[in-house]
Amino acid sequence: MTEVGGWKSRGHGQQPAVEGVVCHHTAGWNDRHVVVHGRPGLDGPLSHFWLQHTGRIWVVAAGRCWHNAPSTSGHHMNSTSIGIEAENDGHTPWPDVQLDAYHALCAELAREFGLPASRVCGHKEVNRQKVDPHSLNMTSFRSRVAALIKTPGTPNKQEQEDDVPEVISLGAGEDQAVPAGGEAAVKWHTEYADDPPGHAEDGVAVLAKDSRWCIVDGLLKVRGLKPGTEIDVAWSRYSRDGKQFEDDAWRLSLRADVNGRVESSVGGQFALNTKNQLRLRIINPSKDPAVVERVTMAKISLFNR
């Protein structure tokens, strides 16, 4: 557990009572600063805890937080409950290590304040306008919390830090040209998650600090081709300095549809180490230039081997 500086005095006045716990997702990535400081129209702190996707728990505030209003439960108002904001965009599957930490934190809070597991609720259960935390069955969630209240202890998965993937989620924020008879490496303009940093400053490469096994998944969109034109898409390994092409770890040929578009997943599994960098290349052998659309995205999980 990590303390955010100033947490003991942070809040909208003192917390009058703790009669419940409200579980949220943040609807974004790398957004601890939003939970601490707020957003336009709503001053922070926005919850008492920020739960990172890695399972790391950050203590944000001791005072009252603006995390649930209007509430349909008197036990889960801002003045009567503790809020937990868990880092997630509202779509991505929950990492096991983060769920383990979520259960453990809720159980610890319930023990500390003498609450039954039934007082641990999802935001969607105590505010009809909300849908978070996404995809979690709160009945099953509470069952796990209840078991941990009776038998304190951290789940094994949280202790096995070497098994926790480093996740890099990237997006292309601008259209990018692919020359006729040439190729282009996708430049990533947006980092939804990059912890610890593994994304090069030039926006093109992904780097690994240790020997890794990569699992990549994403979406590629290309336009401007003639119907039926074939292009190749490759996750390619380069030398660490980016000057020397080494090989294509994964390569796929794709054919443009009747509208001259290619839309495809760009998945794969392969090795990457400290001697490599990783790029997503588009190879266009046709006589017409093409465009990689800005909505192109990729998620890369790096595991210890």
C-alpha positions as CSV (number, residue, x, y, z in Angstrom):
1,M,0.0,0.0,0.0
2,T,1.3,3.4,-1.0
3,E,0.4,6.8,0.5
4,V,-0.2,9.8,-1.7
5,G,1.4,12.8,-0.1
6,G,-1.0,14.8,2.0
7,W,-3.6,12.1,2.2
8,K,-4.2,12.6,5.9
9,S,-5.5,16.1,5.5
10,R,-7.1,15.7,2.1
11,G,-10.8,15.7,1.8
12,H,-14.0,17.8,1.6
13,G,-14.0,18.2,5.4
14,Q,-13.8,15.2,7.8
15,Q,-15.4,11.8,7.0
16,P,-18.5,11.9,9.3
17,A,-19.1,8.1,9.3
18,V,-18.2,4.8,7.6
19,E,-21.2,2.6,7.1
20,G,-20.3,1.1,3.7
21,V,-17.8,0.7,0.9
22,V,-18.5,1.7,-2.7
23,C,-16.5,0.1,-5.5
24,H,-15.9,2.0,-8.8
25,H,-13.8,1.9,-12.0
26,T,-12.2,5.1,-13.1
27,A,-13.1,4.8,-16.9
28,G,-9.5,5.5,-17.8
29,W,-5.8,4.7,-17.4
30,N,-3.0,6.4,-15.5
31,D,-5.6,8.6,-13.8
32,R,-4.5,8.7,-10.1
33,H,-4.1,12.5,-10.5
34,V,-7.8,12.8,-11.5
35,V,-8.8,10.9,-8.4
36,V,-6.6,13.1,-6.2
37,H,-7.2,16.5,-7.8
38,G,-10.6,16.1,-9.6
39,R,-11.7,17.1,-13.0
40,P,-13.5,20.1,-14.5
41,G,-16.7,20.6,-12.6
42,L,-15.8,18.3,-9.8
43,D,-13.0,18.9,-7.3
44,G,-11.0,16.1,-5.9
45,P,-10.5,14.0,-4.0
46,L,-12.9,11.7,-5.8
47,S,-12.3,8.6,-3.6
48,H,-10.3,7.5,-0.6
49,F,-8.3,4.9,-2.6
50,W,-7.0,4.5,-6.1
51,L,-6.4,0.8,-7.1
52,Q,-3.8,0.5,-9.8
53,H,-4.2,-2.2,-12.5
54,T,-1.0,-3.8,-11.1
55,G,-2.8,-4.4,-7.8
56,R,-1.0,-1.6,-6.0
57,I,-3.2,0.3,-3.6
58,W,-2.8,4.1,-3.2
59,V,-4.2,5.9,-0.2
60,V,-5.6,9.2,-1.5
61,A,-7.6,10.8,1.3
62,A,-8.8,10.5,4.8
63,G,-11.6,13.0,4.6
64,R,-14.9,13.0,2.7
65,C,-14.7,12.4,-1.0
66,W,-17.1,13.1,-3.9
67,H,-17.5,9.5,-5.1
68,N,-21.2,8.7,-5.0
69,A,-24.1,11.2,-5.4
70,P,-27.0,10.9,-5.5
71,S,-27.0,7.6,-3.5
72,T,-29.9,5.2,-3.3
73,S,-28.5,3.9,0.0
74,G,-28.1,5.8,3.2
75,H,-25.1,3.6,4.0
76,H,-23.3,4.6,0.8
77,M,-23.5,8.4,0.6
78,N,-20.4,10.5,0.4
79,S,-20.8,11.2,4.1
80,T,-21.2,7.6,5.1
81,S,-19.0,5.5,2.9
82,I,-15.5,4.8,1.7
83,G,-14.9,5.0,-2.0
84,I,-12.4,2.9,-4.0
85,E,-11.6,3.9,-7.6
86,A,-10.0,1.0,-9.5
87,E,-8.0,1.8,-12.7
88,N,-9.9,0.5,-15.7
89,D,-11.3,2.0,-18.9
90,G,-14.7,0.3,-18.4
91,H,-14.0,-2.4,-21.1
92,T,-10.7,-4.1,-20.4
93,P,-10.9,-7.4,-18.5
94,W,-9.8,-7.1,-14.9
95,P,-6.3,-8.5,-14.1
96,D,-6.5,-11.2,-11.4
97,V,-3.9,-9.4,-9.4
98,Q,-6.1,-6.3,-9.3
99,L,-9.2,-8.2,-8.3
100,D,-7.2,-10.0,-5.6
101,A,-6.2,-6.6,-4.2
102,Y,-9.8,-5.3,-4.6
103,H,-11.2,-8.2,-2.5
104,A,-8.4,-7.8,0.1
105,L,-8.9,-4.1,0.5
106,C,-12.6,-4.3,0.9
107,A,-12.2,-7.1,3.5
108,E,-9.7,-5.1,5.4
109,L,-12.0,-2.0,5.4
110,A,-14.9,-4.1,6.5
111,R,-12.9,-5.5,9.4
112,E,-11.6,-2.1,10.4
113,F,-15.0,-0.4,10.5
114,G,-17.0,-3.5,11.7
115,L,-19.0,-3.8,8.5
116,P,-20.6,-7.0,7.1
117,A,-19.7,-8.0,3.5
118,S,-23.2,-6.9,2.5
119,R,-22.2,-3.3,3.0
120,V,-19.6,-3.6,0.1
121,C,-21.5,-2.4,-3.0
122,G,-20.8,-1.6,-6.5
123,H,-21.4,2.0,-7.6
124,K,-24.0,0.6,-10.0
125,E,-25.9,-0.9,-7.1
126,V,-26.2,2.3,-5.1
127,N,-26.6,4.9,-7.9
128,R,-29.0,4.1,-10.8
129,Q,-27.0,6.4,-13.1
130,K,-23.8,4.3,-13.0
131,V,-22.5,1.1,-14.5
132,D,-19.3,0.6,-12.6
133,P,-17.5,-1.5,-11.8
134,H,-18.0,-3.1,-15.2
135,S,-18.6,-6.8,-15.6
136,L,-18.2,-7.7,-12.0
137,N,-20.9,-9.8,-10.4
138,M,-21.1,-8.1,-7.0
139,T,-22.8,-11.0,-5.3
140,S,-19.7,-13.2,-6.1
141,F,-17.5,-10.3,-5.3
142,R,-19.0,-10.0,-1.8
143,S,-18.7,-13.8,-1.3
144,R,-15.0,-13.5,-1.7
145,V,-14.8,-10.5,0.6
146,A,-16.8,-12.4,3.2
147,A,-14.4,-15.3,3.1
148,L,-11.4,-12.9,3.5
149,I,-13.1,-11.2,6.5
150,K,-13.3,-14.5,8.2
151,T,-9.8,-15.6,7.2
152,P,-7.5,-12.6,6.7
153,G,-4.7,-13.0,4.3
154,T,-3.5,-11.8,1.0
155,P,-4.3,-14.0,-2.0
156,N,-1.3,-15.8,-3.4
157,K,-1.5,-14.2,-6.8
158,Q,-0.8,-10.7,-5.4
159,E,2.4,-12.0,-3.8
160,Q,3.7,-13.5,-7.1
161,E,4.8,-10.2,-8.6
162,D,6.9,-11.9,-11.3
163,D,3.7,-13.4,-12.8
164,V,2.0,-10.0,-13.2
165,P,2.2,-8.8,-16.7
166,E,3.4,-5.3,-17.6
167,V,0.7,-3.8,-19.7
168,I,1.2,-1.2,-22.5
169,S,-2.0,0.1,-24.1
170,L,-1.3,2.5,-27.0
171,G,-3.4,4.4,-29.6
172,A,-2.6,6.1,-32.9
173,G,-4.0,9.6,-32.4
174,E,-3.4,10.8,-36.0
175,D,-3.8,9.4,-39.5
176,Q,-0.5,8.2,-40.9
177,A,0.6,7.8,-44.5
178,V,1.9,4.5,-46.0
179,P,3.7,5.2,-49.2
180,A,3.0,3.3,-52.4
181,G,5.5,0.5,-52.8
182,G,6.9,1.2,-49.3
183,E,6.2,0.7,-45.6
184,A,5.6,2.6,-42.4
185,A,5.9,1.9,-38.7
186,V,2.8,2.9,-36.8
187,K,3.5,5.9,-34.5
188,W,1.7,5.7,-31.2
189,H,0.5,9.1,-30.0
190,T,-1.5,8.1,-27.0
191,E,-0.6,6.0,-23.9
192,Y,-3.6,4.6,-22.1
193,A,-1.3,2.5,-19.9
194,D,2.4,2.1,-19.8
195,D,3.6,0.9,-16.4
196,P,6.4,0.6,-15.9
197,P,7.5,2.6,-19.0
198,G,8.2,0.4,-22.0
199,H,7.3,2.8,-24.8
200,A,10.0,4.7,-26.5
201,E,9.9,8.5,-26.8
202,D,9.9,8.4,-30.6
203,G,6.4,7.0,-30.4
204,V,7.3,4.0,-32.7
205,A,9.0,1.4,-30.5
206,V,8.1,-0.8,-27.6
207,L,11.0,-1.8,-25.4
208,A,11.5,-4.6,-22.8
209,K,13.8,-4.2,-19.9
210,D,14.2,-7.9,-19.3
211,S,13.7,-11.2,-21.2
212,R,9.9,-11.2,-21.9
213,W,7.2,-13.2,-23.5
214,C,4.8,-10.8,-25.3
215,I,1.1,-11.2,-26.0
216,V,-0.2,-8.5,-28.3
217,D,-3.7,-7.7,-29.3
218,G,-5.1,-4.7,-31.1
219,L,-7.0,-3.2,-34.0
220,L,-5.6,-1.9,-37.3
221,K,-7.5,0.2,-39.8
222,V,-6.1,1.1,-43.2
223,R,-7.9,3.0,-46.0
224,G,-7.2,4.3,-49.5
225,L,-6.4,1.1,-51.2
226,K,-7.9,-0.3,-54.4
227,P,-10.4,-3.2,-53.7
228,G,-8.6,-6.5,-53.5
229,T,-5.2,-5.0,-52.9
230,E,-3.0,-7.0,-50.5
231,I,-0.9,-5.5,-47.8
232,D,1.2,-7.1,-45.0
233,V,1.1,-6.3,-41.4
234,A,4.0,-7.3,-39.1
235,W,5.1,-7.1,-35.5
236,S,8.8,-6.7,-36.2
237,R,11.9,-6.9,-34.0
238,Y,14.7,-4.3,-34.5
239,S,18.0,-3.8,-32.7
240,R,17.7,-1.8,-29.5
241,D,18.8,1.4,-31.2
242,G,16.2,0.9,-33.9
243,K,18.8,1.0,-36.7
244,Q,18.8,-2.6,-37.8
245,F,15.8,-4.8,-38.8
246,E,16.1,-8.3,-37.3
247,D,13.0,-10.3,-38.2
248,D,9.3,-10.3,-38.3
249,A,8.1,-12.0,-35.1
250,W,4.6,-12.2,-36.6
251,R,3.4,-11.3,-40.1
252,L,0.0,-11.5,-41.9
253,S,-1.2,-10.7,-45.4
254,L,-4.5,-8.8,-45.5
255,R,-6.8,-8.0,-48.5
256,A,-8.7,-4.7,-48.9
257,D,-12.5,-5.0,-49.1
258,V,-14.8,-3.5,-51.8
259,N,-14.3,-0.1,-50.2
260,G,-10.5,-0.3,-50.3
261,R,-10.3,-0.7,-46.5
262,V,-8.5,-3.2,-44.3
263,E,-9.7,-3.7,-40.7
264,S,-8.2,-6.5,-38.7
265,S,-7.0,-7.6,-35.3
266,V,-3.2,-7.6,-34.9
267,G,-2.5,-10.3,-32.4
268,G,0.4,-12.5,-31.7
269,Q,2.7,-14.1,-29.1
270,F,6.5,-14.0,-29.3
271,A,9.7,-13.2,-27.4
272,L,11.2,-9.8,-26.8
273,N,14.3,-9.0,-24.8
274,T,16.7,-6.2,-23.9
275,K,18.5,-6.5,-27.3
276,N,15.3,-5.7,-29.2
277,Q,12.6,-3.1,-29.8
278,L,9.2,-3.9,-31.2
279,R,7.4,-2.1,-34.0
280,L,4.1,-2.6,-35.9
281,R,4.9,-2.2,-39.6
282,I,2.6,-1.8,-42.5
283,I,4.1,-3.0,-45.8
284,N,2.3,-1.7,-48.9
285,P,3.5,-3.2,-52.2
286,S,0.8,-1.5,-54.3
287,K,1.1,1.5,-56.6
288,D,-1.3,3.5,-54.4
289,P,-0.5,5.2,-51.1
290,A,-2.6,4.2,-48.1
291,V,-3.5,5.7,-44.7
292,V,-3.3,4.1,-41.3
293,E,-6.3,5.5,-39.4
294,R,-5.9,7.2,-36.1
295,V,-8.2,4.8,-34.3
296,T,-5.6,2.1,-34.6
297,M,-4.8,0.6,-31.1
298,A,-2.7,-2.1,-29.5
299,K,-2.4,-3.7,-26.1
300,I,0.8,-5.5,-25.2
301,S,1.4,-7.6,-22.2
302,L,5.0,-8.4,-21.3
303,F,5.6,-11.4,-19.1
304,N,8.8,-12.7,-17.4
305,R,10.0,-15.9,-19.2
